[in-house]
Amino acid sequence: MFITANDPNRTSWLEVENSSDFPIQNIPFGVFITKDDVITIGTRIGNFAIDLSALQMLGYFKDIELTDDVFLQDSLNDFIAAGKKTWRAVRNRVAEIFDTKNDTLKNNQKHRDVIIFDIKDIEMQLPVLIGDYTDFYSSREHATNVGKMFRDPNNALLPNWLHIPVGYHGRSSTVVPSGVNIKRPMGQTLPKGESLPVFGPSKRVDFELETGFITTDGNLMGENIPVNQAEDYIFGMVLLNDWSARDIQTWEYVPLGPFLAKNFGTSISPWVVTLDALEPFRVASPTQNPAPLPYLQQKGDKAFDINLEVYITPKNAEGKLICQSNFKYLYWTMSQQLAHHTINGCKINSGDLMGSGTISGTEPTSFGSLLELTWGGTKPIEMPDGSTRTFIEDYDTITMKGYCQNNEIRIGFGEVSSMLLPATVTVK
């Protein structure tokens, strides 16, 4: 089935600003609550949210094979499980319905009243019920920077890094959508020069600029997903902030890796942008040397040219753009991550979330964490109000944005934005 929704010449009868992340060529998927407290699955064009359950009940998807309640759920999981053919058919149909040349819905005010909502009148929810969350470590620049700071600068990468997409299993219970604030975590840290740890709030809370991809049911336990088929099992992508407590992480990560430093909060953008929508922005990923083992060797361009930005905004003060990076910098692709994740027979389910790992480029302004941007706190960032940041302070808001753009269209993710609140956990 062709991706007719991506026609760059298509325009919508809904008003869409030229700078919008959500033209008719995007058609992402999400879950929202209407002003009448009805939860539904929908999509977005411009500043309008579209109720897909209402479209289905009114017959607009009548020749697409869908279960009657697929859009009446409080998550996208069932729709994702329907598979790539169904996702593509729905996107194509939505593009047809809202095309300037199609007056069917445009001229039916009664239908429009129950299908179309102003974006200001809805509340976005977590788009999927996340059963499992895995976070990778796939930026060579980020891994090198961290290795230089904490290990031998001449041997920054560990011996396995160029051979496998390194990852760890995170905690799905604390994955939240944009707008849900995060509390500063408590934990053990080892003060500099001391031999015994202390307990208290983390003093080095950081963001990590990442993207995430969401899977469909991919394989049976004991089977793997081949690298060149992996994209058939990737529903779409979100922006992801992997909140990190660097001082807790430094004390705990040997020998088994991240734990409390990473599982206190992970924020994602609420609209899932499909790989179909990103198709016009495919690019080659970095050259891999040495060549990976055969099960990780991929054909064709598997990266996407996605511009990424990070802003810090103190409470009641002007914010600042502190990072500009790009998804295409990642050394290991989503296809390789998924192929490696399943090569041992690990089962992948509908709604699983896979984080890319921090996305850093070669320039200092493209480093995807404060750990790198301030080089471990030794190079403070000056804010517009005259204050400085080495790590995130209470009531700072971290906002990440992402978009693709060429001479014809712009496809964006919106944003993921959350404030860091003071710690409240006490021990008696």
Protein Blocks (a to p, Z undefined) as FASTA:
>chain_A
ZZfklomkbccfbdcdfklcbbfklopadddddfkopacddddehjbdcdfklmmmnopa
mmpccdfklmmccbfklmmmnojklmmmmmmmmmmmmgmklmklmmmmklmmmmpccfkl
pccddfbdcfbdcdddfbfklmmmmmmmmmcfklmbafklmmpccdddddfklgccehia
cdddddddddehiabdcddddfbdcdddddddddddfbdehiacdfklmmmmmnbdcddd
ddddfklmmmmmpmnbpfklmmnoccddfbdcdfklmmmmgccdddddddddfklpcedj
fbdcdddddddddehiacddfbdcdfklpmbdfklmmmmmmmnopacdehiacdebjadd
fbfklpcbfklmnnnolaccddfkopacfbdcehiacddddddddfkbccdebiaddddd
ddfbdcZZ
